Each structure stands twice: as structure tokens, then as C-alpha cells.
Amino acid sequence: MARVLRALRSHWKKSTAGACLLGWGGHWLYGRHCDNLLRRAACQEAQAFGNELIPATMPLKKATVFLNPAACKGKARNLFEKNAAPILHLSGLDVTVVKTDYEGQAKKLLELMENTDLIIIAGGDGTVQEVITGLLRRADEAAFSKIPIGFIPLGKTCTLSHTLYPESTNQVQHITNATLAILKGETVPLDVLQIKGEKEQPVFAVSSLRWGSYRDAGVKASKYWYLGPLKTKAAHFFSTFKEWPQKHQAALMYVGPTERPPEEPEEKPSRPPLYVRLYRRLRLYWSSPKKIPQEVSPEDWEEVKLSTIELSIATRNRQLDLTRTEDFMDICIEAETVSKGEFVHRGSQKMRDPHTCPEGSQCIQASRCILQLPEGTEGSFGIDNEEYEAMPVEVKLLPRKLRFFCDPRIREQMLHAAVQ
């Protein structure tokens, strides 16, 4: 023992390096062990759903999974197969996995998709945006939009997961919780933005449209990867070397919020017999006077000339309120007068929460708007973190258009907040 201690003391540099390596290896192995325990517990919970008895005449529920293998820097396929696929197969679902090979393929595949009971999106914000765009472009979108949608967060940016699932620092736990939430069946209605250019087909988004300097600088942050945690500040700092102040000028026309109609019951009442329907129609025809059709009042449009450092048009999906009586989207027009230091500091905040509307900004609530850009305007829009060419667009809110599976705890919190 004394000889060992003497050897460690005489070779203290090697001993220190070995101890650090051994500690790191132990921590890594312990993390792998904890992840395996999480996967096993999730599979046991899914097995309970698979063991439920169903009538012999009832077919299995079909689930179509749209998997983007390129998400999360090419790690999405491995993450899905290790953490989500076993849970789905053990649950008793008839699972079909569709893997996309290139950008935009999901939109085309949705046009050819046959009837399914569930749609599951496995990827990031870009995959979500492609799938819902393809879904809502279908000729029979009125029927297909009623199919519940599940989201398994596998991408680098997964904005929607903050709405649907509790926060978790463990990636394996986050993925397994999201997959189990699909099996539990609790859903929430989400608003959708319909964004239409002058010639292009409409694009649909569940989060926001952003146009401005913060978005442009944030996209370039990955170029400064060698600066580590300072890469975000560096991207915003170097962007101030361009023309300053950076102004984005446009004209915005908008219509205010609309009253929310009562929600339709999920189960429609049974149809009455034919003689009852005939009697009701005859009684209604003879008893009630004919109504003169009233003219629909024109929409009250308001116009704003804006000069801003950034404009964002966002849904209220981040702050779901089941008791809200009006439907609207939030338009944030940020002030153009901002110093370079504030720009760098605020840019870091917007990387963490893109929907932050700083003090001094003009906030508008609207159900529909038209954004007119001057000729020769350069730059790009960020639609759910996907890049599109900047052009004049019409943005329309489709309230409660799609239903997404969510964690039951999130839904309970919403209902509890509604009661209070």
C-alpha cells in the first residue's frame, strides 16, 4: 500500500489525469444506467395499454409516424428507435413509420396519405411545420384536420414541446413522456397561422412568423461555434457592424379579435327518425315568418405604417387559455431605437424565448392581417424557425384548428387555472 501511494505521489500528473478520466467514465456509465431505467419504466407503462382487451370486431388503431432522420444533426433516427419506437409497438397500435429523405417531402407524402387514426410527428419545428402544411393543403382538410396529432420532440428546436409537455433536462425522459402522452389520449386545441403570399400556396404555422434583425442574427449564431457559449452574443455583436440602426419598414393592415364560437360537442347526438324530421321542418316552415337576409357588415380594417427592428406575429399557443372568449394572434412591433449594447443583450434573451415582447414595443391583437413590404425588400421570414423569402403576405388565424396530444398534467393545470 505504501508503495502504491509512493508511486501515485511521484507520478501525480498521470494520477490526476487518470482520476479525472475514471470519474468521467463512472458518471457516463451511471447516466446510461439511469436512461435504461427510464426506458424500462416507460415500456412497462406502455405494455399496460397493449394488454387491454378489445372486441374481436374492432380493428387496431392505425398510427402514421412522420420521422425526420436528419433532425438533431442526424441523431433523430437513433433517438426514435431507442426511446419512442418500443413504446409505440408495445401499446398495441398498428404503427407505420414514414421516413423523409429531403426537405419538403412530408408535404408531398401528406397528399397521398390514406385514412389513419393518429398522426405522429417525430422531429423538430421544421418537421411540424411541413406536416401541418401538407395536412391543411389537402382538398379534404376539413375531415383530416380532426385527426389528433402527436409530437415527439427530436429536433434541435422544439418550440411546441414547451406547450404540450412538462420541462425536463433529461432528453430520454422528455421523449418517453411525450410518447406516453400520445397513448393516454388527452388533447388540447391549438391555433394555426395561415400565411399566404401573392402567388405561392399557403404555409401553415403553429408558433409564429418573425421578420427582423434579431432573427437574422440568431440564424448565424452557429457560424461562431468555436466561441462556445459566447457564440450568440458574437453573432449579434458582429451584425451591428452593418448599417445601423437596422430598420425594417412596411405597412400593416389588420382586423381586431373575433368572438370565439362555442365549442362543438365531440359526440354528435343520434339522428331522429324521418317522420320527426319532416314534422319539425313543416312546423318551422308554417310557424316562423321568412327572414330577410341581412347584409354582412364590412370588416373594420386598420392600417399602421411601421419602422421596426423586428416584427413578430405569434399564436397564443404558448399561453393556452381554455376559457378565452376571443380569438386573436399577437403582433409585436419592436421600437427601432435600440443601442448596440441592448441589441446584443436582448438578442441573447430572444434566442431563449423568441416570443419576448420588450418594453416599449407596440402590441396589437388581430385575427387577420396583411403585411405590405416595399419593392426590393431583402431578407427572410422565420416561419416556425424555417426560412422563407420575405414578400407581401396575408396572415389569417385559424382558431382551434388542430388537436395535439398533451401530457395530462398540463391539461389539468389549464383546467385548474380556468376554474380559478
C-alpha positions as CSV (number, residue, x, y, z in Angstrom):
1,M,0.0,0.0,0.0
2,A,2.8,2.4,0.9
3,R,4.4,1.5,-2.5
4,V,1.2,2.4,-4.3
5,L,0.9,5.7,-2.5
6,R,4.5,6.5,-3.2
7,A,4.0,5.7,-6.9
8,L,0.9,7.9,-7.1
9,R,2.8,10.8,-5.4
10,S,5.8,10.6,-7.7
11,H,3.5,10.5,-10.8
12,W,0.9,12.9,-9.6
13,K,0.1,14.4,-13.1
14,K,-0.7,11.0,-14.5
15,S,-2.6,10.1,-11.3
16,T,-4.7,13.2,-11.6
17,A,-5.5,12.7,-15.2
18,G,-6.4,9.1,-14.5
19,A,-8.7,10.0,-11.6
20,C,-10.5,12.6,-13.8
21,L,-10.9,10.1,-16.6
22,L,-12.2,7.5,-14.2
23,G,-14.7,9.9,-12.7
24,W,-16.0,11.0,-16.1
25,G,-16.4,7.4,-17.2
26,G,-18.2,6.5,-14.0
27,H,-20.6,9.4,-14.4
28,W,-21.2,8.5,-18.1
29,L,-22.0,4.9,-17.2
30,Y,-24.3,6.0,-14.3
31,G,-26.2,8.2,-16.8
32,R,-26.6,5.4,-19.3
33,H,-27.9,3.2,-16.4
34,C,-30.5,5.8,-15.4
35,D,-31.6,6.2,-19.0
36,N,-32.1,2.5,-19.3
37,L,-34.2,2.5,-16.2
38,L,-36.4,5.3,-17.7
39,R,-36.9,3.4,-20.9
40,R,-37.8,0.2,-19.0
41,A,-40.4,2.0,-16.8
42,A,-41.9,3.7,-19.9
43,C,-42.1,0.3,-21.7
44,Q,-43.8,-1.3,-18.7
45,E,-46.4,1.5,-18.7
46,A,-47.0,1.1,-22.5
47,Q,-47.4,-2.6,-22.0
48,A,-50.4,-1.9,-19.8
49,F,-52.1,-0.2,-22.8
50,G,-51.2,-3.1,-25.1
51,N,-52.7,-5.7,-22.7
52,E,-56.1,-4.0,-22.7
53,L,-58.8,-6.3,-24.2
54,I,-60.7,-5.0,-27.2
55,P,-63.7,-6.6,-29.1
56,A,-62.8,-9.1,-31.8
57,T,-64.6,-6.9,-34.4
58,M,-62.7,-3.7,-33.5
59,P,-59.7,-3.1,-35.7
60,L,-56.4,-1.9,-34.2
61,K,-55.8,1.9,-34.2
62,K,-53.6,3.0,-37.1
63,A,-50.8,5.4,-36.2
64,T,-48.7,7.0,-39.0
65,V,-45.4,8.4,-37.9
66,F,-43.5,11.0,-39.9
67,L,-39.9,10.7,-38.9
68,N,-37.2,13.2,-40.0
69,P,-33.9,11.3,-39.6
70,A,-31.9,14.5,-40.3
71,A,-33.2,16.3,-37.2
72,C,-30.9,16.9,-34.2
73,K,-27.9,16.8,-36.5
74,G,-28.7,13.3,-37.8
75,K,-29.4,11.8,-34.4
76,A,-33.2,11.7,-34.6
77,R,-33.5,8.2,-36.1
78,N,-31.4,6.7,-33.3
79,L,-33.3,8.6,-30.6
80,F,-36.6,7.5,-32.0
81,E,-35.7,3.8,-32.3
82,K,-34.2,3.6,-28.8
83,N,-36.8,5.7,-26.9
84,A,-40.1,6.1,-28.7
85,A,-40.5,3.1,-31.1
86,P,-40.6,0.4,-28.4
87,I,-43.3,2.3,-26.5
88,L,-45.5,2.7,-29.6
89,H,-45.2,-1.0,-30.6
90,L,-45.9,-2.3,-27.1
91,S,-49.0,-0.1,-26.8
92,G,-50.9,-2.2,-29.4
93,L,-51.0,0.4,-32.1
94,D,-50.7,-0.5,-35.8
95,V,-47.6,1.7,-36.4
96,T,-46.4,2.8,-39.8
97,V,-43.2,4.8,-39.9
98,V,-42.6,7.1,-42.8
99,K,-39.0,8.5,-43.0
100,T,-38.4,11.6,-45.0
101,D,-35.3,11.9,-47.2
102,Y,-35.3,15.5,-48.2
103,E,-36.8,18.9,-47.2
104,G,-40.4,19.3,-48.3
105,Q,-41.1,15.6,-48.8
106,A,-43.5,15.4,-45.8
107,K,-45.8,17.9,-47.6
108,K,-46.0,15.6,-50.7
109,L,-46.5,12.5,-48.6
110,L,-49.4,14.0,-46.8
111,E,-51.2,14.5,-50.1
112,L,-51.0,10.7,-50.7
113,M,-51.7,9.6,-47.1
114,E,-54.7,7.3,-46.6
115,N,-57.0,7.2,-43.6
116,T,-55.3,7.0,-40.3
117,D,-56.4,7.3,-36.6
118,L,-53.3,9.1,-35.4
119,I,-50.7,11.3,-36.9
120,I,-47.3,11.4,-35.0
121,I,-44.6,13.9,-35.9
122,A,-41.1,12.8,-34.8
123,G,-38.7,15.7,-35.4
124,G,-38.4,19.4,-34.7
125,D,-40.1,22.6,-35.6
126,G,-39.4,22.2,-39.3
127,T,-41.0,18.7,-39.4
128,V,-44.1,20.0,-37.6
129,Q,-44.4,22.9,-40.0
130,E,-44.1,20.6,-43.0
131,V,-46.6,18.1,-41.8
132,I,-49.4,20.5,-40.8
133,T,-48.8,22.4,-44.1
134,G,-49.3,19.3,-46.1
135,L,-52.2,18.3,-44.0
136,L,-54.1,21.6,-44.4
137,R,-53.4,21.8,-48.1
138,R,-55.4,18.7,-48.8
139,A,-58.7,19.0,-50.5
140,D,-60.3,17.1,-47.7
141,E,-58.6,19.0,-44.9
142,A,-61.8,19.6,-43.1
143,A,-62.0,15.9,-42.3
144,F,-58.3,15.2,-41.9
145,S,-57.8,18.2,-39.6
146,K,-59.9,16.4,-37.0
147,I,-57.3,13.6,-36.7
148,P,-55.4,14.0,-33.4
149,I,-51.7,14.7,-33.8
150,G,-48.9,13.6,-31.5
151,F,-45.5,15.3,-31.3
152,I,-42.3,13.5,-30.3
153,P,-39.6,16.2,-29.8
154,L,-36.4,15.0,-31.6
155,G,-35.2,18.2,-33.2
156,K,-32.7,20.9,-32.2
157,T,-35.6,23.4,-31.7
158,C,-38.9,22.0,-30.4
159,T,-41.0,25.1,-29.5
160,L,-44.2,23.1,-29.3
161,S,-42.9,20.8,-26.6
162,H,-43.0,23.7,-24.1
163,T,-46.7,23.9,-24.6
164,L,-47.6,20.2,-24.5
165,Y,-45.2,18.6,-22.0
166,P,-43.5,19.5,-18.7
167,E,-40.0,20.8,-18.8
168,S,-37.2,18.2,-18.4
169,T,-33.5,18.4,-18.6
170,N,-33.1,14.7,-19.4
171,Q,-33.6,14.1,-23.2
172,V,-34.6,10.4,-22.7
173,Q,-37.3,11.3,-20.1
174,H,-38.6,14.1,-22.3
175,I,-39.0,11.8,-25.3
176,T,-40.6,8.9,-23.4
177,N,-43.0,11.3,-21.6
178,A,-44.1,12.7,-25.0
179,T,-44.7,9.2,-26.4
180,L,-46.7,8.1,-23.4
181,A,-48.8,11.2,-23.6
182,I,-49.9,10.1,-27.0
183,L,-51.1,6.8,-25.5
184,K,-53.0,8.5,-22.7
185,G,-55.2,10.3,-25.2
186,E,-55.5,13.8,-23.6
187,T,-55.6,16.5,-26.3
188,V,-55.7,20.3,-26.5
189,P,-56.8,22.5,-29.4
190,L,-54.1,24.7,-30.9
191,D,-54.4,27.8,-33.2
192,V,-52.8,27.8,-36.6
193,L,-51.5,30.7,-38.7
194,Q,-52.3,30.6,-42.4
195,I,-49.6,32.6,-44.3
196,K,-50.3,33.2,-48.0
197,G,-48.2,35.1,-50.5
198,E,-49.5,36.6,-53.7
199,K,-48.6,33.6,-55.9
200,E,-47.4,30.8,-53.6
201,Q,-49.6,28.2,-51.9
202,P,-50.3,28.9,-48.2
203,V,-47.9,27.9,-45.5
204,F,-49.2,27.0,-42.0
205,A,-47.5,27.5,-38.7
206,V,-48.4,26.8,-35.0
207,S,-45.9,29.2,-33.5
208,S,-45.0,32.4,-35.2
209,L,-43.8,34.5,-38.1
210,R,-40.7,36.6,-37.4
211,W,-39.1,39.2,-39.6
212,G,-36.2,41.4,-38.4
213,S,-32.6,41.8,-37.2
214,Y,-32.8,39.5,-34.1
215,R,-33.9,36.6,-36.2
216,D,-31.3,37.2,-38.9
217,A,-28.5,37.4,-36.3
218,G,-29.8,34.3,-34.5
219,V,-29.6,32.2,-37.6
220,K,-25.9,33.0,-38.0
221,A,-25.0,32.0,-34.4
222,S,-24.0,28.5,-35.4
223,K,-21.2,30.0,-37.6
224,Y,-19.4,31.0,-34.4
225,W,-19.5,27.6,-32.8
226,Y,-15.8,27.8,-31.8
227,L,-16.7,30.6,-29.3
228,G,-18.8,28.2,-27.2
229,P,-21.4,29.9,-25.0
230,L,-20.4,33.3,-26.4
231,K,-21.5,32.4,-30.0
232,T,-24.9,34.0,-29.6
233,K,-23.5,37.3,-28.3
234,A,-20.9,37.2,-31.1
235,A,-23.5,36.8,-33.8
236,H,-25.5,39.8,-32.6
237,F,-22.4,41.8,-32.0
238,F,-20.9,41.3,-35.5
239,S,-24.3,42.1,-37.0
240,T,-24.2,45.6,-35.6
241,F,-21.2,46.3,-37.9
242,K,-23.7,46.5,-40.8
243,E,-25.8,49.6,-41.4
244,W,-27.0,50.9,-38.1
245,P,-29.7,51.4,-36.9
246,Q,-31.2,48.5,-38.7
247,K,-34.8,49.4,-39.8
248,H,-37.4,47.2,-41.4
249,Q,-40.2,49.3,-42.9
250,A,-43.6,48.1,-44.1
251,A,-47.3,48.8,-44.0
252,L,-49.6,46.6,-41.8
253,M,-53.4,46.3,-42.2
254,Y,-55.2,44.3,-39.6
255,V,-58.6,43.3,-38.2
256,G,-59.2,43.0,-34.5
257,P,-60.1,39.9,-32.5
258,T,-63.1,37.8,-33.3
259,E,-65.6,36.4,-30.8
260,R,-64.9,32.7,-30.0
261,P,-67.9,30.5,-31.0
262,P,-69.0,27.7,-28.7
263,E,-67.0,24.5,-29.0
264,E,-68.8,21.7,-30.9
265,P,-69.5,18.6,-28.9
266,E,-67.2,15.7,-29.6
267,E,-70.0,13.2,-29.9
268,K,-73.0,14.3,-32.1
269,P,-76.5,13.2,-30.9
270,S,-78.2,10.4,-32.7
271,R,-80.3,11.4,-35.7
272,P,-84.1,11.4,-35.1
273,P,-86.4,9.3,-37.2
274,L,-87.6,10.5,-40.6
275,Y,-91.1,11.4,-39.6
276,V,-89.8,13.5,-36.7
277,R,-87.6,15.4,-39.0
278,L,-90.4,16.0,-41.5
279,Y,-92.7,17.2,-38.8
280,R,-90.1,19.7,-37.4
281,R,-89.4,21.1,-40.9
282,L,-93.1,21.6,-41.7
283,R,-93.8,23.2,-38.3
284,L,-90.8,25.5,-38.8
285,Y,-91.9,26.5,-42.3
286,W,-95.5,27.4,-41.4
287,S,-95.0,28.9,-38.0
288,S,-92.0,31.2,-38.4
289,P,-92.0,34.2,-40.8
290,K,-89.5,34.3,-43.5
291,K,-86.4,36.2,-42.5
292,I,-84.9,38.8,-44.8
293,P,-81.2,38.1,-45.2
294,Q,-79.1,40.7,-43.5
295,E,-76.2,42.3,-45.2
296,V,-72.9,41.3,-43.7
297,S,-71.1,44.4,-42.3
298,P,-67.7,45.0,-43.8
299,E,-64.6,44.2,-41.8
300,D,-63.1,47.2,-39.9
301,W,-59.5,47.3,-41.2
302,E,-56.9,49.5,-39.5
303,E,-53.6,50.5,-41.0
304,V,-50.2,51.1,-39.4
305,K,-47.0,52.3,-41.0
306,L,-44.2,50.6,-39.2
307,S,-40.5,51.1,-38.9
308,T,-39.1,48.5,-36.6
309,I,-36.0,46.4,-35.7
310,E,-38.2,43.3,-35.6
311,L,-41.8,42.3,-36.2
312,S,-43.4,39.1,-34.9
313,I,-46.8,37.6,-35.4
314,A,-47.5,34.8,-33.0
315,T,-50.3,32.5,-31.9
316,R,-51.4,32.2,-28.3
317,N,-50.4,28.5,-28.1
318,R,-47.6,29.3,-25.6
319,Q,-50.2,30.7,-23.2
320,L,-53.2,28.4,-23.7
321,D,-56.4,29.7,-22.1
322,L,-59.4,27.3,-22.5
323,T,-61.8,30.0,-21.2
324,R,-60.8,32.7,-23.6
325,T,-63.8,34.4,-25.2
326,E,-61.9,36.0,-28.1
327,D,-59.6,34.5,-30.8
328,F,-56.6,36.6,-31.8
329,M,-52.9,36.5,-32.6
330,D,-50.3,38.7,-31.0
331,I,-48.4,41.2,-33.2
332,C,-45.3,42.7,-31.6
333,I,-43.7,45.8,-33.3
334,E,-40.5,46.5,-31.6
335,A,-39.0,50.0,-31.4
336,E,-36.3,50.8,-33.8
337,T,-34.4,53.0,-31.3
338,V,-32.2,50.5,-29.6
339,S,-28.5,50.8,-28.7
340,K,-25.9,48.2,-29.8
341,G,-25.4,47.0,-26.3
342,E,-29.2,46.5,-25.8
343,F,-29.3,44.7,-29.1
344,V,-26.7,42.2,-28.1
345,H,-28.2,41.6,-24.7
346,R,-31.8,41.4,-26.0
347,G,-30.7,39.1,-28.8
348,S,-29.4,36.5,-26.2
349,Q,-32.8,36.7,-24.5
350,K,-34.7,36.1,-27.8
351,M,-32.6,33.0,-28.5
352,R,-34.0,31.5,-25.3
353,D,-37.6,32.9,-25.8
354,P,-38.3,34.2,-29.3
355,H,-41.7,35.5,-28.3
356,T,-40.4,38.0,-25.8
357,C,-42.0,41.4,-26.5
358,P,-39.7,44.1,-24.9
359,E,-41.0,47.1,-23.0
360,G,-41.7,50.0,-25.4
361,S,-43.0,47.7,-28.2
362,Q,-46.3,48.2,-29.9
363,C,-48.6,45.2,-29.2
364,I,-51.6,44.5,-31.4
365,Q,-54.2,41.8,-31.2
366,A,-55.6,40.8,-34.5
367,S,-57.5,37.9,-36.2
368,R,-56.2,38.7,-39.7
369,C,-53.5,41.0,-41.1
370,I,-51.9,42.0,-44.4
371,L,-48.2,42.8,-44.4
372,Q,-47.1,45.0,-47.4
373,L,-43.3,45.3,-48.0
374,P,-41.7,48.0,-50.1
375,E,-40.3,46.9,-53.5
376,G,-36.8,45.5,-53.4
377,T,-37.1,44.4,-49.8
378,E,-34.4,41.8,-49.0
379,G,-34.2,39.4,-46.1
380,S,-36.1,36.4,-44.9
381,F,-39.1,35.4,-42.8
382,G,-38.7,32.9,-40.0
383,I,-41.9,30.8,-40.0
384,D,-41.7,28.3,-37.1
385,N,-37.9,28.6,-37.3
386,E,-37.9,27.7,-41.0
387,E,-36.6,30.3,-43.5
388,Y,-38.8,31.7,-46.3
389,E,-38.2,34.6,-48.7
390,A,-39.6,37.9,-47.4
391,M,-42.6,39.0,-49.5
392,P,-46.0,40.6,-49.0
393,V,-48.2,38.2,-47.2
394,E,-51.7,37.8,-45.7
395,V,-51.7,36.1,-42.3
396,K,-55.0,34.6,-41.0
397,L,-55.7,33.0,-37.7
398,L,-57.4,29.6,-37.8
399,P,-58.6,29.2,-34.2
400,R,-58.5,25.8,-32.6
401,K,-57.8,24.2,-36.0
402,L,-55.8,21.2,-34.8
403,R,-55.8,19.0,-31.8
404,F,-52.5,17.8,-30.3
405,F,-51.9,15.2,-27.7
406,C,-50.5,16.7,-24.4
407,D,-49.4,15.4,-21.0
408,P,-52.4,15.0,-18.7
409,R,-50.7,17.1,-16.1
410,I,-50.5,20.1,-18.5
411,R,-54.2,19.8,-19.2
412,E,-55.1,19.6,-15.5
413,Q,-53.1,22.8,-14.9
414,M,-55.0,24.5,-17.7
415,L,-58.4,23.4,-16.3
416,H,-57.4,24.4,-12.8
417,A,-56.3,27.8,-14.0
418,A,-59.7,28.1,-15.8
419,V,-61.6,27.4,-12.7
420,Q,-59.7,30.0,-10.7
